[in-house]
Amino acid sequence: MARLALHDLALAQGGRTVIEHLAGAFPDAAITALIGANGAGKSTLIQAIMGVLPPIAGRIECTIPRERRAWLPQQLALDLSFPMSVEELVMTGSWPTRGALRGYRPDQYRQAREIMQRLGISQLAHRPLGELSGGQRQRALLGRTLMQEAELLLLDEPFANVDADTVTVLTGVLRDMARAGTTIVVVLHDRDQLAALADRVLLLAEGRGHWHDPQELLQSGGMAAAPAPLPLHLARGATR
Ligand SMILES: Nc1ncnc2c1ncn2[C@@H]1O[C@H](COP(=O)(O)OP(=O)(O)OP(=O)(O)O)[C@@H](O)[C@H]1O
């Protein structure tokens, strides 16, 4: 049985129903792309899976322990004025399992160094977060989830405002994480990114969810040619 499944789920925002009768399982050790027009409810579903938005009906079944669930919010949602270096941010990935007050072991520093190297940010280890570019910041945030050894990773538009090199690095790391067993759900808008990443697709439209095979969806013209966003027939179904 899949480690993350939705059962006749309904979600609301500000008293208005956004999604209804959503059911299905996210495949383990695989990447599911969450797509849909603006306002279709992608971020709402991510919030519900993370447990910060209670369902108004149905339920979310998740057997992955809370300390192994990680969430990369949209970049705009982050407060980066907090004085912290890249290395310190990556190290906080050990907090959910080890606690914030216990100090770090030498092997954890080693692990953080390996992660920063994998992400190409070793030279930025002692740089404050506030001085990073969008791409550098996104690499550091993904580094934190690697440190956490996340088994469920939710990402909300991780490629927005990042450079092409970062897209390549992040894509490789996400594929490796899925291969190693992580269940990944990623909000995407771009056809090329969907082709490069997705093993499965959950399309939200008209308040409902539709599961697709990515190749079938791409071949059927269900997504516009790159790099355009989703086609209008999907946007029309949005419930904003
Ligand atoms: N805090 C809130 N209070 C009231 N309504 C909200 C709130 N957050 C979102 N909504 C509404 O809920 C609906 C779904 O929003 P959501 O952010 O989940 O969409 P989305 O698919 O992630 O959109 P986008 O692609 O623009 O990020 C929209 O109609 C939105 O206006």
The ligand as an SDF file (V2000), in Angstrom:
LIG
                    3D

 31 33  0  0  0  0  0  0  0  0999 V2000
   -5.6310   31.9960    3.0480 N   0  0  0  0  0  0  0  0  0  0  0  0
   -6.6150   31.9800    2.1580 C   0  0  0  0  0  0  0  0  0  0  0  0
   -7.8320   32.5110    2.4450 N   0  0  0  0  0  0  0  0  0  0  0  0
   -8.8280   32.4980    1.5430 C   0  0  0  0  0  0  0  0  0  0  0  0
   -8.7250   31.9630    0.3200 N   0  0  0  0  0  0  0  0  0  0  0  0
   -7.5530   31.4260   -0.0280 C   0  0  0  0  0  0  0  0  0  0  0  0
   -6.4290   31.3980    0.8590 C   0  0  0  0  0  0  0  0  0  0  0  0
   -5.3970   30.7900    0.2260 N   0  0  0  0  0  0  0  0  0  0  0  0
   -5.8470   30.4500   -0.9960 C   0  0  0  0  0  0  0  0  0  0  0  0
   -7.1380   30.8270   -1.1490 N   0  0  0  0  0  0  0  0  0  0  0  0
   -7.9760   30.5900   -2.3270 C   0  0  0  0  0  0  0  0  0  0  0  0
   -8.0680   29.1760   -2.5120 O   0  0  0  0  0  0  0  0  0  0  0  0
   -8.0090   28.8300   -3.8900 C   0  0  0  0  0  0  0  0  0  0  0  0
   -6.8490   27.8780   -4.1450 C   0  0  0  0  0  0  0  0  0  0  0  0
   -5.6230   28.5650   -3.9180 O   0  0  0  0  0  0  0  0  0  0  0  0
   -4.2080   27.8560   -4.0550 P   0  0  0  0  0  0  0  0  0  0  0  0
   -3.1940   28.8450   -3.5810 O   0  0  0  0  0  0  0  0  0  0  0  0
   -4.2660   26.5310   -3.4090 O   0  0  0  0  0  0  0  0  0  0  0  0
   -4.1100   27.6700   -5.6220 O   0  0  0  0  0  0  0  0  0  0  0  0
   -2.8480   27.2340   -6.4920 P   0  0  0  0  0  0  0  0  0  0  0  0
   -3.3240   26.1850   -7.4290 O   0  0  0  0  0  0  0  0  0  0  0  0
   -1.7040   26.8950   -5.6100 O   0  0  0  0  0  0  0  0  0  0  0  0
   -2.5750   28.5830   -7.2960 O   0  0  0  0  0  0  0  0  0  0  0  0
   -1.1980   29.2360   -7.8680 P   0  0  0  0  0  0  0  0  0  0  0  0
   -0.8380   28.4290   -9.0880 O   0  0  0  0  0  0  0  0  0  0  0  0
   -1.6280   30.6130   -8.2110 O   0  0  0  0  0  0  0  0  0  0  0  0
   -0.1640   29.1820   -6.7710 O   0  0  0  0  0  0  0  0  0  0  0  0
   -7.9040   30.1480   -4.6400 C   0  0  0  0  0  0  0  0  0  0  0  0
   -9.1900   30.5070   -5.0420 O   0  0  0  0  0  0  0  0  0  0  0  0
   -7.3590   31.1180   -3.5980 C   0  0  0  0  0  0  0  0  0  0  0  0
   -7.7700   32.4110   -3.8830 O   0  0  0  0  0  0  0  0  0  0  0  0
  1  2  1  0
  2  3  1  0
  2  7  2  0
  3  4  2  0
  4  5  1  0
  5  6  2  0
  6  7  1  0
  6 10  1  0
  7  8  1  0
  8  9  2  0
  9 10  1  0
 10 11  1  0
 11 12  1  0
 11 30  1  0
 12 13  1  0
 13 14  1  0
 13 28  1  0
 14 15  1  0
 15 16  1  0
 16 17  2  0
 16 18  1  0
 16 19  1  0
 19 20  1  0
 20 21  2  0
 20 22  1  0
 20 23  1  0
 23 24  1  0
 24 25  2  0
 24 26  1  0
 24 27  1  0
 28 29  1  0
 28 30  1  0
 30 31  1  0
M  END
$$$$
